[in-house]
Amino acid sequence: MWNGNTHRAMAHPVKRKIIESLQDNDLLFTEILKSIGEIDRGKFGYHLRTLKGFIKVDATTKKYSLTEKGKFLDACIRDFRFIISVSRESAKYAEGLRRGAHAVGLCNTEEFKHEISFPFLKAGLSKGEAVAYVAPEHKQSLIAKETLNYDINGDYLRNGTFTVMSAYDWYLEKGKAQGKTIIANWNELIKEKRKAGFAGLRVAGETDTFFDYGKVEELLKYEESLGKRFDMDFSALCLYNTDRLDYEQLSRIFRAHGHLISKGVIGEMIV
């Protein structure tokens, strides 16, 4: 899925060119080599071998083609302007997201989820925004405690500037798992925060609750209806666990967001 092999394939220019060369046609080894340009044949062969799983070769024709995984990677390469990064740079990218941003965070650990969400929220606090973290109920106390590790003043939690919200209550019960209802609720909350004197609202939201209650299609439609950027005083970082996503879901998620943040690849959608 979205793992180290995917990161490395996106990161290396030769690997990207190999994937791109197979977008429209199945090619022989020599044809791919010619499309790449000047490169040592041995090094080219190495890169070709490391793309196992993304490409396949027909035993009869000896031609290479993209697998379903490779087609997904090809779409990612074409659709994103991305920057290869390490974890701390991912945090910096999250911190630098501006008001109106709709970003997706692909997380394979709770630690990484916090590494990108708390700097994102802390940046909002510094700009006079109200912030919220939407999490499953069993995580809410943990999220509140985690603020201490990111030097977020406890007064923000006590006075309502930083709110830890129940994902079930907000998305499923109050939002009825329906995009229009959830968006209407966000708009109402933004109005309340602006009336209280805040510059806007910034939210990091975990999405596991939709998966836990069999509402994944509703989640995807909700994300798609939001658009890549908000025309309101709002910004959001939507947090997904990579092991719960298939390629079709990932493709839809990418196209619904303006920014991608993962452990290895960060970037801005250009389509």
C-alpha positions as a printed Julia matrix, in Angstrom:
271×3 Matrix{Float64}:
   0.0     0.0     0.0
   1.28    3.52    0.8
   4.65    2.41    2.18
   8.4     2.81    1.85
   8.49    1.19   -1.59
   5.93    3.68   -2.85
   7.94    6.57   -1.4
  11.16    5.36   -3.02
   9.47    4.86   -6.38
   8.1     8.4    -6.28
  11.36    9.84   -5.0
  13.85    8.54   -7.57
  13.79   10.25  -11.0
  14.74    7.07  -12.91
  12.0     5.04  -11.24
   9.48    7.8   -11.98
  10.56    7.9   -15.64
  10.16    4.13  -15.94
   6.63    4.33  -14.57
   5.81    7.29  -16.8
   7.17    5.53  -19.91
   4.62    2.77  -19.42
   1.62    5.07  -19.08
   0.22    4.4   -22.54
   2.14    1.46  -24.01
   3.7    -1.85  -23.07
   7.44   -1.68  -23.86
  10.46   -3.92  -24.23
  13.48   -3.49  -21.95
  15.39   -1.65  -24.69
  12.44    0.62  -25.45
  12.12    1.69  -21.83
  15.89    2.22  -21.64
  15.76    4.43  -24.73
  12.93    6.52  -23.27
  14.9     7.13  -20.06
  17.91    8.65  -21.83
  21.53    8.41  -20.8
  21.93    5.9   -18.0
  24.18    2.94  -17.31
  22.46   -0.27  -18.44
  23.27   -2.03  -15.15
  21.84    0.78  -13.03
  18.75    0.86  -15.22
  18.27   -2.88  -14.73
  18.55   -2.42  -10.97
  15.85    0.25  -10.91
  13.65   -1.93  -13.1
  14.0    -4.85  -10.69
  13.2    -2.7    -7.64
   9.88   -1.74   -9.23
   8.58   -5.29   -8.81
   4.94   -5.03   -7.86
   4.53   -1.8    -9.82
   5.45   -3.32  -13.2
   5.24   -6.79  -14.72
   6.72   -8.47  -17.78
   4.87  -10.75  -20.2
   6.71  -14.06  -20.51
   5.81  -14.37  -24.19
   6.25  -10.85  -25.59
   8.92   -9.78  -23.05
   7.12   -6.46  -22.8
   6.73   -4.57  -19.53
   3.46   -3.04  -18.35
   2.04   -1.4   -15.25
   0.25   -3.44  -12.61
  -2.79   -1.97  -10.85
  -0.4    -0.78   -8.16
   1.78    0.76  -10.86
  -1.18    2.54  -12.46
  -2.03    4.02   -9.09
   1.58    5.18   -8.62
   1.56    6.65  -12.13
  -1.55    8.65  -11.28
   0.13    9.92   -8.11
   3.24   10.99  -10.04
   1.18   12.84  -12.63
  -1.24   14.43  -10.2
   1.18   15.69   -7.55
   3.91   18.23   -7.25
   5.68   16.61   -4.32
   8.73   17.03   -2.13
  10.59   14.09   -0.64
  10.92   14.58    3.07
  11.66   13.12    6.46
   9.3    13.23    9.41
  10.36   16.61   10.79
   9.94   18.18    7.35
   6.44   16.71    7.16
   5.71   18.47   10.45
   7.05   21.74    9.03
   4.86   21.34    5.97
   1.8    20.78    8.16
   2.74   23.78   10.28
   3.01   25.95    7.17
  -0.43   25.14    5.75
  -2.4    28.33    5.28
  -5.98   29.15    6.09
  -8.28   27.47    3.6
  -6.09   24.4     3.18
  -7.69   20.97    2.91
  -4.94   18.42    3.56
  -4.77   14.66    4.01
  -2.33   12.99    6.39
  -1.49    9.35    5.66
  -0.37    7.79    8.93
   0.99    4.35    9.75
   1.59    5.1    13.45
  -0.07    7.16   16.17
   3.26    8.9    16.71
   3.38   10.22   13.15
  -0.25   11.25   13.37
   0.63   13.47   16.32
   3.87   14.71   14.71
   1.92   16.36   11.91
  -1.35   17.3    13.61
  -0.1    19.13   16.67
   2.28   21.49   14.77
  -0.62   22.14   12.36
  -2.93   23.05   15.25
  -0.28   24.96   17.17
   0.29   27.17   14.12
  -3.41   28.01   14.19
  -3.2    29.05   17.84
  -0.36   31.43   17.0
  -2.6    33.06   14.38
  -5.51   33.64   16.72
  -7.58   30.75   15.41
  -9.68   28.34   17.44
  -8.5    24.76   16.94
 -10.0    21.31   17.39
  -8.86   17.72   17.29
 -11.6    15.26   16.32
 -10.87   11.77   17.66
 -12.59    8.54   18.71
 -13.87    8.76   22.28
 -11.31    6.32   23.68
  -8.5     8.62   22.48
  -9.82   11.94   23.71
  -8.02   12.0    27.06
  -4.79   10.92   25.34
  -5.06   13.79   22.85
  -5.55   16.28   25.7
  -2.45   14.96   27.47
  -0.42   14.96   24.25
  -0.69   18.75   24.02
   1.91   18.95   26.81
   4.49   17.24   24.59
   4.06   19.99   22.02
   4.24   22.91   24.46
   0.61   23.85   24.0
  -0.54   25.9    26.98
  -3.14   24.09   29.07
  -5.16   27.31   29.26
  -6.16   26.76   25.62
  -7.97   23.55   26.63
  -9.58   25.15   29.65
 -10.93   28.22   27.88
 -12.19   26.42   24.76
  -9.59   27.73   22.32
  -8.42   24.13   21.81
 -11.27   21.61   21.79
 -11.02   17.82   21.7
 -14.16   16.6    19.93
 -15.8    13.19   19.71
 -15.64   11.84   16.15
 -18.77    9.74   16.68
 -20.78   12.65   18.07
 -19.67   15.11   15.41
 -19.61   12.97   12.27
 -22.19   10.25   12.89
 -24.66   11.38   15.52
 -24.86   15.13   14.94
 -23.65   14.92   11.34
 -25.65   11.78   10.47
 -22.63   10.7     8.35
 -23.96   13.0     5.62
 -21.62   15.48    3.95
 -24.14   18.32    3.69
 -25.06   18.04    7.36
 -21.45   17.85    8.55
 -20.47   20.85    6.41
 -23.46   22.84    7.7
 -22.33   22.04   11.25
 -18.79   23.2    10.46
 -20.13   26.46    9.06
 -22.18   27.01   12.19
 -19.18   26.3    14.42
 -17.0    28.69   12.4
 -19.61   31.44   12.87
 -19.62   30.78   16.62
 -15.83   30.98   16.79
 -15.69   34.17   14.73
 -18.36   35.72   16.94
 -16.24   34.8    19.96
 -13.35   36.77   18.47
 -11.26   34.05   16.8
  -9.72   34.57   13.36
 -11.05   31.23   12.12
 -11.12   27.51   12.84
  -8.41   24.9    12.27
  -9.18   21.18   12.66
  -7.25   17.9    12.67
  -9.71   15.04   12.29
  -9.22   11.29   12.58
 -11.38    9.27   10.19
 -11.37    5.81   11.81
 -14.91    6.21   13.11
 -16.29    6.13    9.55
 -14.45    2.87    8.95
 -15.49    1.4    12.29
 -19.18    1.98   11.54
 -19.16    1.02    7.85
 -19.56    4.59    6.58
 -16.53    4.76    4.26
 -18.49    5.69    1.13
 -20.21    8.48    3.06
 -16.78    9.68    4.21
 -15.4     9.75    0.67
 -18.43   11.64   -0.68
 -18.11   14.12    2.19
 -14.41   14.68    1.42
 -15.14   15.12   -2.28
 -17.87   17.66   -1.59
 -15.49   19.82    0.47
 -13.16   20.58   -2.44
  -9.38   21.01   -2.41
  -9.56   24.41   -0.74
 -12.06   26.12    1.55
 -13.55   29.52    0.76
 -14.06   30.23    4.44
 -12.02   30.83    7.59
 -11.31   27.15    7.96
  -8.46   24.69    7.39
  -8.4    20.95    7.96
  -5.96   18.07    8.19
  -7.81   14.77    7.63
  -5.99   11.85    9.23
  -6.16    8.37    7.68
  -4.59    5.09    8.76
  -2.93    3.69    5.65
  -3.67    0.05    6.49
  -7.42    0.72    6.18
  -7.31    2.02    2.6
  -7.35    0.32   -0.78
  -6.05    1.92   -4.0
  -9.43    3.12   -5.23
 -10.11    4.82   -1.89
  -6.63    6.39   -1.87
  -7.14    7.72   -5.38
 -10.43    9.38   -4.39
  -8.89   10.77   -1.2
  -5.98   12.3    -3.1
  -8.29   14.01   -5.56
 -10.43   15.41   -2.77
  -7.55   17.2    -1.04
  -5.2    20.02   -1.9
  -2.22   18.7     0.06
  -0.69   15.34    0.96
   1.42   14.73    4.05
   2.94   11.32    4.7
   6.12    9.9     6.19
   8.29   10.22    3.13
   6.29   12.24    0.62
   4.61   15.61    1.0
   3.09   17.67   -1.76
   0.41   19.83   -3.29
  -2.14   18.57   -5.78
  -1.86   20.23   -9.19
  -4.99   18.81  -10.83
